[in-house]
């Protein structure tokens, strides 16, 4: 069975509703078409297609960043999940935190499926910020605080506090710290103007960086400061991004 090109609830199956058309009759297909352009053979409505595009294009979507797409996704997540599965992708939907994102599917017997995605390694400064922000989010959530806010100066000072003793390029480190904040802004994990001094923290950080990932990153940072960390670009490196996104010719890190 296909992933629902038609809504069965639209058909009247009562004896008096016979139309004389079979399910394969082209005229019947036209009567229930959701075609949006000439030659369109898609089975999703426009709102559902917009959800699919948003999920594929972005690292994640939230109810706040994509309100229309979020509502359409919750209305029928099975259709979106099915279309992503056709691309060897899985839909991860966190209704409580109002976050949705995709991941590469893994064959049950091992190996790898063909993929449109690639892992993106966070820089050292971005990794430090992720750990810092995730910890702030956990603390506020435990205290019942509905929204977490963080000051730019606090983030910059935290990155500086973890500079390895052997690091002497203070000006370069400062530039990378600023760029790390801008990167998390583009990724949607921080919410606010790029010139702002205070930002809201997206609840997506709780999903993008789950507890086990947080622990791995803490270990990585400790080893990295000691000069014993694994290569961040390696499959086992703790600084690898925990979500996947399209190759760079289709989308950037934002």
C-alpha positions in Angstrom: 0.0 0.0 0.0 1.3 3.4 -0.8 1.8 6.2 1.7 -1.7 7.6 1.1 -2.0 9.6 -2.0 -5.7 9.7 -1.3 -7.7 10.3 1.9 -10.1 7.3 2.2 -12.4 9.4 4.3 -13.3 11.5 1.3 -15.0 8.5 -0.5 -18.6 7.6 0.1 -18.8 3.8 0.1 -22.5 3.5 0.5 -24.5 1.6 -2.2 -26.0 4.7 -3.6 -22.7 6.3 -4.2 -21.6 4.2 -7.1 -20.0 6.5 -9.7 -19.2 4.0 -12.4 -15.4 4.7 -12.1 -12.8 2.2 -11.1 -9.9 3.1 -8.8 -7.6 3.0 -11.9 -9.8 5.2 -14.0 -7.9 8.4 -14.9 -11.0 10.6 -14.6 -11.4 9.5 -11.0 -7.8 10.2 -10.3 -8.3 13.7 -11.6 -11.3 14.3 -9.4 -9.2 13.7 -6.2 -5.9 15.2 -7.5 -3.7 17.4 -5.4 -1.6 18.5 -8.4 0.0 21.9 -8.0 1.6 22.2 -11.5 1.4 20.6 -14.9 2.5 16.9 -14.8 2.4 16.9 -10.9 2.0 13.3 -9.7 2.7 14.0 -6.1 0.3 12.7 -3.5 0.8 15.3 -0.8 -1.1 18.5 -0.3 0.7 21.8 -0.6 1.0 22.3 3.2 2.4 18.8 3.6 4.9 19.3 0.9 6.1 22.5 2.6 6.6 20.4 5.8 8.7 17.9 3.9 10.9 20.6 2.3 11.4 22.3 5.6 12.4 19.0 7.3 14.8 18.1 4.6 16.3 21.6 4.1 16.9 22.5 7.8 18.8 20.9 10.6 15.5 20.9 12.6 12.2 22.7 12.7 10.3 23.9 15.8 6.8 25.1 16.5 8.3 28.6 16.9 10.5 28.7 13.8 8.0 27.1 11.4 4.5 27.4 13.0 2.5 26.6 9.8 4.7 23.6 9.0 4.6 22.4 12.6 0.8 22.4 12.6 0.7 20.5 9.3 3.2 18.0 10.6 1.2 17.2 13.7 -1.9 16.8 11.6 -0.5 13.8 9.9 3.1 12.9 10.7 2.8 9.5 9.1 2.7 10.9 5.6 5.9 12.9 6.2 7.6 10.0 7.9 6.7 7.8 4.9 8.2 10.2 2.4 11.4 10.5 4.4 11.6 6.8 4.7 11.6 6.6 0.9 14.9 8.5 1.1 16.3 6.2 3.8 15.6 8.9 6.5 13.8 8.7 9.8 11.6 11.4 11.3 12.2 12.3 14.9 9.3 14.1 16.5 9.4 15.5 20.0 5.9 16.8 20.7 6.7 18.0 24.2 9.6 20.1 23.1 8.0 20.9 19.8 11.0 19.9 17.7 11.2 17.7 14.6 14.3 16.6 12.6 15.5 13.9 10.4 18.2 11.2 10.8 19.9 8.8 8.5 18.2 5.3 8.8 20.3 2.3 9.6 19.7 -1.1 8.0 18.7 -3.8 10.6 21.4 -6.1 9.3 24.2 -3.6 9.4 25.9 -1.6 6.7 24.7 1.7 5.2 22.0 3.0 3.0 22.6 5.5 0.2 22.5 8.9 1.7 21.8 12.5 0.9 23.2 13.5 4.3 26.6 14.0 5.9 27.8 14.6 9.4 29.1 18.1 10.1 31.7 18.5 12.8 31.3 21.4 15.2 34.3 23.5 15.9 35.9 23.4 19.3 34.3 26.8 20.3 30.9 25.6 19.0 31.2 22.4 21.0 32.0 24.3 24.1 28.9 26.5 23.6 26.7 23.5 22.9 27.7 21.9 26.2 27.3 25.2 28.1 23.9 25.9 26.6 22.6 22.4 27.1 23.6 22.6 30.8 21.8 25.9 31.2 18.7 24.4 29.5 18.8 21.4 31.8 19.1 23.6 34.9 16.3 25.9 33.9 14.0 22.9 32.9 14.6 21.3 36.3 13.8 24.6 38.0 10.6 24.9 36.0 11.7 27.9 34.0 9.8 27.9 30.7 12.4 29.8 28.7 16.1 30.0 28.9 18.0 33.2 28.1 21.8 33.6 27.9 24.0 36.7 27.6 26.6 37.0 24.9 29.2 38.0 27.5 28.6 34.8 29.5 29.1 32.7 26.4 32.3 34.5 25.5 33.7 34.3 29.0 32.9 30.6 29.2 34.7 29.8 26.0 37.7 31.9 27.3 37.7 30.0 30.6 38.3 26.7 28.7 41.2 27.9 26.5 44.0 25.3 26.8 47.1 26.5 28.6 49.1 26.1 25.4 46.8 28.4 23.3 48.6 31.7 22.7 46.6 33.2 19.8 44.1 35.1 22.0 42.9 37.4 19.2 42.2 34.4 16.9 40.5 32.6 19.8 38.3 35.6 20.4 37.3 35.8 16.7 36.4 32.1 16.7 34.3 32.5 19.8 32.3 35.3 18.2 31.8 33.1 15.1 30.7 30.2 17.2 27.8 32.3 18.6 26.9 33.4 15.0 27.0 29.8 13.9 24.5 28.7 16.6 22.3 31.6 15.7 22.3 30.5 12.1 21.5 27.0 13.2 18.5 28.2 15.1 19.8 27.0 18.5 20.1 30.7 19.7 17.2 33.0 18.9 17.7 36.8 18.5 19.4 39.4 16.4 23.0 38.8 15.4 24.0 42.0 17.1 22.0 41.3 20.3 23.7 41.0 23.7 21.1 38.5 25.0 19.5 35.5 23.3 16.8 33.0 23.9 17.9 29.4 23.8 15.9 27.1 21.6 14.4 24.0 23.2 15.8 22.1 20.2 19.2 22.0 22.0 17.7 19.4 24.3 16.9 17.1 21.3 20.0 17.9 19.2 22.2 17.3 22.2 20.7 14.5 24.4 22.2 13.6 27.7 24.4 10.8 26.4 25.8 13.1 23.8 26.4 15.8 26.4 28.4 13.3 28.4 30.5 12.4 25.4 31.2 16.0 24.6 32.2 16.7 28.2 34.7 13.9 28.0 35.9 15.2 24.6 36.5 18.7 25.9 38.4 17.4 28.9 40.7 15.3 26.7 41.0 18.0 24.2 42.3 20.5 26.8 44.7 17.8 27.9 45.8 17.3 24.3 44.5 13.7 24.0 41.2 14.2 22.2 40.4 12.1 19.1 40.0 13.8 15.7 36.7 15.7 15.7 36.0 14.7 12.1 36.4 11.0 12.9 33.2 8.9 13.2 33.9 8.3 16.8 34.9 11.9 17.6 32.6 13.5 20.2 32.6 16.8 18.4 30.7 15.5 15.4 27.3 17.0 14.9 24.5 14.9 16.3 22.1 15.6 13.5 22.5 15.2 9.8 21.8 17.6 6.9 22.0 17.8 3.2 25.3 18.1 1.3 26.7 21.6 1.0 25.5 22.2 -2.5 21.9 22.0 -1.3 22.1 23.8 2.0 24.5 25.3 4.4 24.9 24.7 8.2 22.0 26.9 8.9 
